Amino acid sequence: DEATEIAGIVKIILNSGLGILATLVALWWQTRASEGQKKEFSWLFLWDKFPKFVLGYFICSGILTIIIGQGIPEGEALQFAVHSMSRWWFSIAFVALGISTNLKELYKNSKSTGVIKLYLVSNSIDIVFVFLR
């Protein structure tokens, strides 16, 4: 039971950090310049690349914490409804990502950027750490 709680906390922390990490990568990517070129920083570019779901996550979390924390029956019903909608929206998003993914283009781009090598190296390190425990 304790392991489940710890796993849940770790998952929440990782999901929360994803938005921050994506924003930092977008910031780094924007300021990265080709040889002989100078790139200017733009808040508009950063806002465009910022994952807006993070803001929605914090807003919904705050509202639900206030409503459910009061212990009223409507809060319990709302919690059930939000949980049900969460599953539906996740399913819709999962299917939409699958429909819009072009695997040939993804593979072609991944070969030129070294993403596959990074994935294999990071998973190899992870496997080694698992076996060392």
N, C-alpha and C positions, 0 to 999 in steps of 0.2 A: 504494500500500500504506500509506503514511504517512497519507494522507487518510482511509482507512478506519479506522485506529486512532484518529485524532483525532475522527472522527465518532462512534465507539463510546464514547469517553471523554465527549464532550459529551452523548450520549444518556443515559449512566449518571448524569451529574451532574444533568441535567434531571429524570430519573425520581426520583432521590433527593430533589431539592428540591421535588418535587410534594407530598410528604407534609408537609413543613415549611410550605409555602405554604398548603395546605389547612387546617392547624391554625391558622395565623395568621389566615386569613380567618374561621374558625369563632370564634376568640377575639374578633376585631373585631366580628363579627356579634352575638355574645352581649352584648357590652358596649354596643352601639348601642341607644340608648333612644329611644322616641317622645317627643314633646313632653310635658313635665310628668311623665314617669315616670323612675324610677331603677331600673336593672337591677343586680343583684348578680352578682359573678363566681362561677362554680361549676366546680370541678375535674371533677365528674361530667359536666357538660355537655360540657366540653372532651374528656374521655375518650370520651364517646359519639360525638362528631364526628370524633375523631382517626382517620385511615385506618389500620386495624390491619395492612394489608398491608405497611406500612413496617417494622413490628416483625418480621413474618415474613421480609421480605426480608433484614434485617440478621442474623437468627438463621440462616437458611439459608445466607447468604453466609459467615458465620463458620464454620459446621459444614463446609461444602464446602471452604473454604480450608484448614482443618486436615486434613481427610481426603485431599483431592487433593494437597495440598502434601507429603505423606509419600511420594508416588511409588509406592504399592502398587497392584497390579492391580485390587483391589476399588474403589479410588478412581476409576480410569479408567472402570470399569463403572458406578459410581454417577453419574459425570458424564454419561455417555450417557443413563442412565435419567432423570436429572433434566431434561436437555434435552428428551427425548421427552415427558415429563409436562408440561413447561412449555408446549409447543406445544398439547397437548390441553386443558389448563386454560385457556389463552388463547382457544382456539376456543370452548370451552363458555361462558366469560364473555362473549365477543363476541356469541354468539347470544342468551344470556340478556338482555343489555342491549337488544338489538334487539327481543326479544319484549316486554319490559316497558316500552318507551318509547311514550308516548302523544304522537304528533307534534302533534295539535291543541292539547292542553294546553300542550305545550312552546312552540309558536308563540305562543299567547295570552299566556303568561307572559313570553316574551322581548320581546314588543312593549311591555309595560308597564314593564319594568325597564331597557330601553336596551341590552341585551346585543348586539343586532344592530348597533346603531350603534358600540359599542365594538369589535366584531369587524371591521366595515368600516374603521374608522379605523386600527386596529392593522395590518391587512393592507395598507392603502394606504401606511402609513409603511414597512412592510417592503418593498413593491414599489419605492418610491422609493429606498430604500437599495440595493436590488439593482441598479437601473439606474444609480445614481451610481458604482458600483464599476467 
